[in-house]
């Protein structure tokens, strides 16, 4: 018998705590909508697994280990079978040290406690359930944000209606997949796997961004407050910006438009769900070392020359990725400073991450990816997986930075630039794909 439990807790920060998502901290000046940690627990026979999803930019491995320790201290021994992921909102607090900014310790203690409480709720609420699935290849809001330019290089977010744009560098994974939990004759939770960046607001207010607005729109359509867990797919090079028009693309109105549009698409999927019979649930995991890049002395010399040329460039607002398109300036200064610091503290070192997969017979599998994986990575994993439906979850079980395709490193774009805490080695995409496929294809003994 399959049992499912659901839990949810608010993790909205206090006013003034800086927001993470741009290259400079932004002390928040209020709240547009609440942030949540949402949990869905699956239990069948002796196997307990699940998903814990945070409205945060990412999760550090230290935070995940503290949450797992809290789960164990609360008398639950299945923390190692949970996938912890983030929705990647750019309007939530710093969850870990990044770009010289430390997270607020009291806030992170709140996040840990609320996460444990959410898992406790879900486990206490376990009851008989059935699973329903559906998907469409229809994502009209997703665009590859890296473009070939007339100068032969690739530029990220070159600006709307830029006459120097030639074409997008790569594809978009347009698949939107849904796993719905049905209990007591109604849908009790919705899990949606969507490929898109979560940065549509652009101000200094707290918000869950479009996943939060999507949940609210789905709730309004269904008629009750069903929890919606958004699993961000491989969208390191994907965002919502259509460069072919001049419409505004950073505002809360845009956030609501994106969220409402996705809610409509999911509403269509919900009408055509098919039952997912589950004979067994299995969990498998592996460890993967992800090295940092090795930075040469020449690269450091060039970065220092850039800093000398730019001088004390000042910014009149938030430092976003769009600043790269302007050439020398505050954002270029930021990346030059980061390269020099990266050489000191990261170059040549390595980090260890857990890759975890939750499998439902041979019909469906979740697979975690610890970073902002390019969309080609998700497409390749889906192509090579033997499961009928594979849902890659980026920004899960930690954050190693942008996972770019090897060929991108010689082309340009800010995702390939080394920053402290990010900048995985050039072969990381191939190693991630290989490790994920090996994990997905790992034979698991049947549960008695």
Protein Blocks (a to p, Z undefined) as FASTA:
>chain_A
ZZdddddddfbdcehiacehiabdcddfbdfbdcddddddddehjbccdddddddfbdcf
klmmmmmmmmmmnopaklmmpccddehiakbccfbdeehiacdfklmmmmmmmmmmmmmm
mmmmgccdddddddddddfkbccfbdcdfkopacehebghiakbfbdfbdcdfbdcdddd
deehiafbdcddddddddfnopabdcebjmlmmmmmmmmmnopacddddddddfklgcfb
dfkbccdfbdfklmmmmmmmmmmmmmmmmmmcccdddfbdcddddddddddddddfklmm
mmmmmmmmnmpaddfbdcdfklmmnopafklmmmmmmmmmmmmmmgopacddddddddeh
jlbccdddebjddfklmmmmmmmpcbfbdcddehihiaebjcddfklmmngpjklpcceh
iapafklmmmmmmmmmmmmmpccdddZZ
